[in-house]
Amino acid sequence: MKRQFKPERQAHHDQSYFEQFDNLTLAAMGFNLTDDAYDELTHTQDLRLNADTAWNLSASIANANMAIRVLVLRLSSGPEEALRAGVRPAGETLQ
């Protein structure tokens, strides 16, 4: 019987986790996490994802989004400017 490798599940991080990084690191994290998720999604032959792969895609996208959110909030002069740029406060959803 062939043993399959079980990938480690990525963690979802909150905004305070990302606030510890400098601007370049946040930009790189945002790029790298979305790039990894894109690669995994586009290299899944029939787009039928097992639970671990789906979780890791979700975690990568959520973490990239949060890294970019923190970067935009940091680079803007305040919450109003961030809102004009389209960044909603953490946890807010469109209804």
PyRosetta script that sets phi, psi and omega in degrees:
from pyrosetta import init, pose_from_sequence

init()
pose = pose_from_sequence("MKRQFKPERQAHHDQSYFEQFDNLTLAAMGFNLTDDAYDELTHTQDLRLNADTAWNLSASIANANMAIRVLVLRLSSGPEEALRAGVRPAGETLQ")
pose.set_psi(1, 133.0)
pose.set_omega(1, -179.1)
pose.set_phi(2, -83.6)
pose.set_psi(2, 131.0)
pose.set_omega(2, 179.2)
pose.set_phi(3, -87.4)
pose.set_psi(3, 130.5)
pose.set_omega(3, 178.0)
pose.set_phi(4, -95.1)
pose.set_psi(4, 140.9)
pose.set_omega(4, 176.3)
pose.set_phi(5, -74.0)
pose.set_psi(5, 128.7)
pose.set_omega(5, 177.8)
pose.set_phi(6, -100.7)
pose.set_psi(6, 116.0)
pose.set_omega(6, -177.3)
pose.set_phi(7, -68.0)
pose.set_psi(7, 148.5)
pose.set_omega(7, 175.7)
pose.set_phi(8, -74.5)
pose.set_psi(8, 138.6)
pose.set_omega(8, 179.2)
pose.set_phi(9, -79.2)
pose.set_psi(9, 135.4)
pose.set_omega(9, 176.9)
pose.set_phi(10, -76.0)
pose.set_psi(10, 156.5)
pose.set_omega(10, 178.1)
pose.set_phi(11, -97.1)
pose.set_psi(11, 144.7)
pose.set_omega(11, 169.8)
pose.set_phi(12, -84.8)
pose.set_psi(12, 131.5)
pose.set_omega(12, -179.5)
pose.set_phi(13, -110.7)
pose.set_psi(13, 150.0)
pose.set_omega(13, 178.8)
pose.set_phi(14, -92.0)
pose.set_psi(14, 176.6)
pose.set_omega(14, -174.7)
pose.set_phi(15, -60.2)
pose.set_psi(15, -40.1)
pose.set_omega(15, -177.6)
pose.set_phi(16, -62.2)
pose.set_psi(16, -31.6)
pose.set_omega(16, 177.2)
pose.set_phi(17, -61.4)
pose.set_psi(17, -44.1)
pose.set_omega(17, -176.1)
pose.set_phi(18, -76.4)
pose.set_psi(18, -19.8)
pose.set_omega(18, -179.1)
pose.set_phi(19, -66.6)
pose.set_psi(19, -14.9)
pose.set_omega(19, -179.8)
pose.set_phi(20, -77.9)
pose.set_psi(20, -12.4)
pose.set_omega(20, -174.2)
pose.set_phi(21, -97.1)
pose.set_psi(21, 153.7)
pose.set_omega(21, 177.2)
pose.set_phi(22, -78.1)
pose.set_psi(22, 172.4)
pose.set_omega(22, -174.0)
pose.set_phi(23, -60.9)
pose.set_psi(23, -44.9)
pose.set_omega(23, -178.7)
pose.set_phi(24, -63.9)
pose.set_psi(24, -39.9)
pose.set_omega(24, 179.0)
pose.set_phi(25, -64.4)
pose.set_psi(25, -41.4)
pose.set_omega(25, 178.1)
pose.set_phi(26, -62.5)
pose.set_psi(26, -44.1)
pose.set_omega(26, 179.4)
pose.set_phi(27, -63.0)
pose.set_psi(27, -43.0)
pose.set_omega(27, 179.4)
pose.set_phi(28, -65.4)
pose.set_psi(28, -41.1)
pose.set_omega(28, 178.4)
pose.set_phi(29, -61.9)
pose.set_psi(29, -46.0)
pose.set_omega(29, 179.2)
pose.set_phi(30, -57.9)
pose.set_psi(30, -45.0)
pose.set_omega(30, 178.9)
pose.set_phi(31, -66.2)
pose.set_psi(31, -51.3)
pose.set_omega(31, -174.6)
pose.set_phi(32, -62.7)
pose.set_psi(32, -40.7)
pose.set_omega(32, -178.9)
pose.set_phi(33, -67.3)
pose.set_psi(33, -41.5)
pose.set_omega(33, 177.8)
pose.set_phi(34, -71.0)
pose.set_psi(34, -35.3)
pose.set_omega(34, 178.0)
pose.set_phi(35, -63.7)
pose.set_psi(35, -43.6)
pose.set_omega(35, 177.9)
pose.set_phi(36, -62.6)
pose.set_psi(36, -44.2)
pose.set_omega(36, -179.8)
pose.set_phi(37, -63.7)
pose.set_psi(37, -42.4)
pose.set_omega(37, 178.8)
pose.set_phi(38, -61.7)
pose.set_psi(38, -46.0)
pose.set_omega(38, 179.3)
pose.set_phi(39, -60.1)
pose.set_psi(39, -44.8)
pose.set_omega(39, -178.8)
pose.set_phi(40, -64.4)
pose.set_psi(40, -42.1)
pose.set_omega(40, -179.2)
pose.set_phi(41, -67.3)
pose.set_psi(41, -43.6)
pose.set_omega(41, -176.5)
pose.set_phi(42, -77.4)
pose.set_psi(42, -14.5)
pose.set_omega(42, 178.1)
pose.set_phi(43, -101.6)
pose.set_psi(43, 10.1)
pose.set_omega(43, 174.1)
pose.set_phi(44, -92.9)
pose.set_psi(44, 111.3)
pose.set_omega(44, -167.0)
pose.set_phi(45, -56.6)
pose.set_psi(45, -50.9)
pose.set_omega(45, -175.6)
pose.set_phi(46, -107.4)
pose.set_psi(46, 10.5)
pose.set_omega(46, -179.8)
pose.set_phi(47, 60.5)
pose.set_psi(47, 18.9)
pose.set_omega(47, 172.1)
pose.set_phi(48, -94.4)
pose.set_psi(48, 106.4)
pose.set_omega(48, -173.6)
pose.set_phi(49, -96.7)
pose.set_psi(49, 135.9)
pose.set_omega(49, 172.7)
pose.set_phi(50, -74.5)
pose.set_psi(50, 169.5)
pose.set_omega(50, -173.2)
pose.set_phi(51, -60.8)
pose.set_psi(51, -41.3)
pose.set_omega(51, -179.0)
pose.set_phi(52, -67.9)
pose.set_psi(52, -40.8)
pose.set_omega(52, 178.5)
pose.set_phi(53, -65.8)
pose.set_psi(53, -43.5)
pose.set_omega(53, 178.2)
pose.set_phi(54, -61.8)
pose.set_psi(54, -41.9)
pose.set_omega(54, 178.8)
pose.set_phi(55, -61.8)
pose.set_psi(55, -46.6)
pose.set_omega(55, -177.7)
pose.set_phi(56, -65.2)
pose.set_psi(56, -36.5)
pose.set_omega(56, 174.6)
pose.set_phi(57, -63.0)
pose.set_psi(57, -45.6)
pose.set_omega(57, 179.3)
pose.set_phi(58, -61.6)
pose.set_psi(58, -44.6)
pose.set_omega(58, -179.8)
pose.set_phi(59, -64.7)
pose.set_psi(59, -42.4)
pose.set_omega(59, 179.1)
pose.set_phi(60, -61.2)
pose.set_psi(60, -45.3)
pose.set_omega(60, -178.7)
pose.set_phi(61, -66.9)
pose.set_psi(61, -43.9)
pose.set_omega(61, 179.4)
pose.set_phi(62, -64.0)
pose.set_psi(62, -42.2)
pose.set_omega(62, -179.9)
pose.set_phi(63, -69.0)
pose.set_psi(63, -38.4)
pose.set_omega(63, 176.6)
pose.set_phi(64, -62.9)
pose.set_psi(64, -43.4)
pose.set_omega(64, 178.5)
pose.set_phi(65, -60.1)
pose.set_psi(65, -43.3)
pose.set_omega(65, -178.9)
pose.set_phi(66, -69.0)
pose.set_psi(66, -38.9)
pose.set_omega(66, 177.7)
pose.set_phi(67, -61.7)
pose.set_psi(67, -44.0)
pose.set_omega(67, 179.5)
pose.set_phi(68, -68.9)
pose.set_psi(68, -37.1)
pose.set_omega(68, 177.2)
pose.set_phi(69, -59.3)
pose.set_psi(69, -48.0)
pose.set_omega(69, -179.8)
pose.set_phi(70, -62.7)
pose.set_psi(70, -40.8)
pose.set_omega(70, 178.9)
pose.set_phi(71, -62.8)
pose.set_psi(71, -46.6)
pose.set_omega(71, 179.9)
pose.set_phi(72, -64.2)
pose.set_psi(72, -42.4)
pose.set_omega(72, 178.4)
pose.set_phi(73, -63.0)
pose.set_psi(73, -38.7)
pose.set_omega(73, -179.9)
pose.set_phi(74, -68.5)
pose.set_psi(74, -39.5)
pose.set_omega(74, -177.1)
pose.set_phi(75, -79.9)
pose.set_psi(75, -18.6)
pose.set_omega(75, 178.6)
pose.set_phi(76, -83.0)
pose.set_psi(76, 161.0)
pose.set_omega(76, -178.6)
pose.set_phi(77, -80.4)
pose.set_psi(77, -12.2)
pose.set_omega(77, 179.2)
pose.set_phi(78, 176.9)
pose.set_psi(78, 178.7)
pose.set_omega(78, -177.1)
pose.set_phi(79, -61.7)
pose.set_psi(79, -33.1)
pose.set_omega(79, -179.1)
pose.set_phi(80, -65.8)
pose.set_psi(80, -43.2)
pose.set_omega(80, 178.6)
pose.set_phi(81, -65.0)
pose.set_psi(81, -38.9)
pose.set_omega(81, 177.8)
pose.set_phi(82, -62.8)
pose.set_psi(82, -41.8)
pose.set_omega(82, 177.7)
pose.set_phi(83, -61.7)
pose.set_psi(83, -40.6)
pose.set_omega(83, 177.5)
pose.set_phi(84, -63.4)
pose.set_psi(84, -30.4)
pose.set_omega(84, 177.7)
pose.set_phi(85, -79.4)
pose.set_psi(85, -5.4)
pose.set_omega(85, 176.9)
pose.set_phi(86, 96.2)
pose.set_psi(86, 8.8)
pose.set_omega(86, 179.6)
pose.set_phi(87, -93.5)
pose.set_psi(87, 117.9)
pose.set_omega(87, 178.1)
pose.set_phi(88, -88.7)
pose.set_psi(88, 152.8)
pose.set_omega(88, 175.0)
pose.set_phi(89, -56.9)
pose.set_psi(89, 150.2)
pose.set_omega(89, -179.1)
pose.set_phi(90, -55.5)
pose.set_psi(90, 134.4)
pose.set_omega(90, 177.4)
pose.set_phi(91, 91.8)
pose.set_psi(91, -16.6)
pose.set_omega(91, -179.5)
pose.set_phi(92, -79.3)
pose.set_psi(92, 138.1)
pose.set_omega(92, 178.4)
pose.set_phi(93, -124.3)
pose.set_psi(93, 159.6)
pose.set_omega(93, 175.6)
pose.set_phi(94, -80.7)
pose.set_psi(94, 137.0)
pose.set_omega(94, 179.1)
pose.set_phi(95, -110.7)
pose.dump_pdb("model.pdb")
